Amino acid sequence: MKLPKIIQGGMGAGVSDWRLARSVSTRGQIGVVSGTALDLILVRRLQVGDPGGHMRRALEAFPDPVIADRILTRYFIANGKDADRPFAGKPMVGNRPSRQLEELIVAANFAEVYLAKEGHDGLVGINYLHKIQAPLLASLYGAMLAGVDLVLVGAGIPIEIPRAIESLTRGEPVESKLQIRKTESGKEHFLSFDPRNVLETPPPSLPRPLFFPIVSSASLAGLLVKKSNGGVNGLIIEGPTAGGHNAPPRGKTELSAEGEPVYGQRDAIDLVAINALGVPFFLAGSYGGPGRLKEALAAGAAGIQVGTLFAFCDESGMRADIKHDLIRRCQDKQPRVFTDPLASPTGFPIKVLSVPDTLSEAGVYDGRQRKCDLGYLREAYELPNGNLGWRCPADEIHLYTKSGGAIEDTVGRKCLCNGLMANIGLPQVRAEGIVELPLVTCGDDLQSIFQVVGSDRKSYTASEVIDYLLTVIE
């Protein structure tokens, strides 16, 4: 397969939604939907009335109409819920999901990919965080049911994914080892998924999507390529200026005077070694500018992955007011991106955009009551009886420490799950009408936005981004 030169980054949750991916794919590049928390996004879209009817249209195409009807009966609210009422909850992801939750995860991933692929033959990928392990196998199957073309996985070591993809093409049960920080018993714990627990008659075969792990070192790239027995079809090579979660610096982490992790020579990516692996690779991290694609091609890359430029375009799922504010700030050369070493419960550094009236504004987060009620970034831990429990360092401190978590791990942690849902206009409403605030993440390369939009416009399109990136490649 001849690959396009641009991959649009999979930014979650819901920023890289089906509209954005579809817009990019119809221009002949690779559009990518974020696979983060799609089950939650689906049920909240349904509860606000499913504007445009898109979720219902996608569910009508789901292979099992009984499952689709159950989801609609449980969550759909005609004309939408009252703005001051909270969203109804859904089961939290864990190592023993109910059938209801597995059905929801599969259907939600199917719906997002189905809508992104609807009406064209361009390439559509889906991006997952390996740190969010619990729903990953069921999510993958839902995306494959919709014919996803590429699977991208970052924030971890997704060595089991190629084998899982192969098994799921045949409708076979799959499992993966669950990462646990510490086990007293020494035994291994596994996650499992069986398509037959969701669909009574799974399709006998599904097309195999390409698998592109997202890595930040030649050593990890080499490990994945060599251990996958041909299952790695390409690589995303991500530098530390890329948006969202970053790999921590190699060796002992040192912080700058501003409190950001310091990346040095050890973190430079050996492109000679990457080239020697013999698989196509795309470079990511501040490649959103004219001439950067040409540089990447000259270094042996097949192309580039770009996120931040697409995150603030018209078609992205980000709230319009946040996009317009960021564009104005870029025009005034005011934006500030901070690589926060503590905010993410995953333990990975994450880039946070300082925006007024959001959780990323200095001091604002301190006023939020700590609460983990979505649970995607919880960590598994072993109970004294050998079973598993789940905890989050961004939850109430006494709950985290009661479960055996170290109090120092709670310092600076922020609830990304609720903040990211607020980014896309689906925030939870708390007691006394308190609404969860956004927590905006992006990459360092914001000035490219000014190059696209100029000094007097308030918005730009995904198509304009592609035209901008494709300039000066001859």
Disulfide bonds with the S-S distance in Angstrom:
none
